[in-house]
Structure formats: structure tokens, C-alpha cells
Amino acid sequence: MLTEIGPVDIEVPRDRDASFEPVLVRKRQRRLDGIDEIVLSLTARGLTTGEVAAHFEEVYGAKVSRDTISRITDKVLEEMTE
């Protein structure tokens, strides 16, 4: 899981009958919403996707692909057009 403080390992309990409903981290969620805000802030300041990826690796020790960064910014653009 990618968080504002860097990568965090999460142990998910086994759930054969699918009755477990997580509260803090949704099922199949790979990053917290705060990461999106950081990406948008850095992009708004004029950083390229490569520079944002390098920033995450340098500051947080987390690898975030350029494609993921583009998907985050594209999601916001879609919401703005709606």
C-alpha cells in the first residue's frame, strides 16, 4: 500500500466466505487518497510525470510509474469536464 509516508505492508486476513469488509483500506485499493493529492499538487506546480515519479522515489522511497501518475491526473480532468 502506498501512503503519504511511503510504502506500508498490510496483512489481509483470509476470508473464504467473503464476509470481511475492511474499514480503512478498501478491497483492492493500492494507494491512499492522499497520494493523489500529492501527485496533483506536484503536477500543478509544473512537474512532469517523470519528475513526479523521481520525487516519490527520492522522498518516500516508493516507485510510482509514469502511467499511474498520468491516470491520476486524467481522473481529475474527467471530473472537471463533468
N, C-alpha and C positions, 0 to 999 in steps of 0.2 A: 504494500500500500504506500503510495507516495503522499506525504503530508508536508505541511509548511516547514517542518523541522528536518525533513529528509525522509529516506525510506524507513518504513517500520514493518516488521514481520508480524502478521496476525495469524493466530491459530484458530481455525474454524472447526467447531465440533462436528463429528459425523452425525448425519441426520438421514437415516434410511427412509423415514416416512414423510419427510419434507415438512415437519411441524415447527422447526426452528425458524423464528423470524428475528433477524438482527435489528438492533435499535440504532446504534451509532453509525455503522457502515452497512450500506445496502448490499444485497446479494450482487455479486459480480462487479462491484464498484472497485476501481483500481486506483483512484486518486480522490482526495477530499476536494470539496468545492473551493477551498482557499487557494489551491494550486491554480485553478482557472483565473482567479482574481489577480494572482501574481503575474501570470502569463499576459493577461490583458493589460495590466499596468506597464509592464516592460515593453510590450508592443506599442502601446500608446505613446511611449517616450521615444519611439523611433528605432528600437532594436529589431534586427532581422530575426527570422526563425532560428538561424544558426547561432546568432549571438545570445538569444534567449536560452537555447539548449546548452551552450557553453556556460552561461551564468548558473543554470541549475546544477550542472556537474561541479562547477567550482565552489559554489556557496553551499549547496545542500548535499553534494556527493551522490546525486541521483541522475540517472540518464533518462532524458526525455527526448524522444525523437522529434525531428522537424515536422513530421507528419502529424504527430499528436498536437503540437503547438498550432499547426495550421487548422486542425479540426476544432480546437478550442476557439480560435478567433473566427472561424467560419460560422460556428454555432451562434456567436454573438451577432454577427452580421445578419444571419437569418432572422433572429429575434427582432432586430432593429427594423428590417423591412416589413415585418408583420405589423 
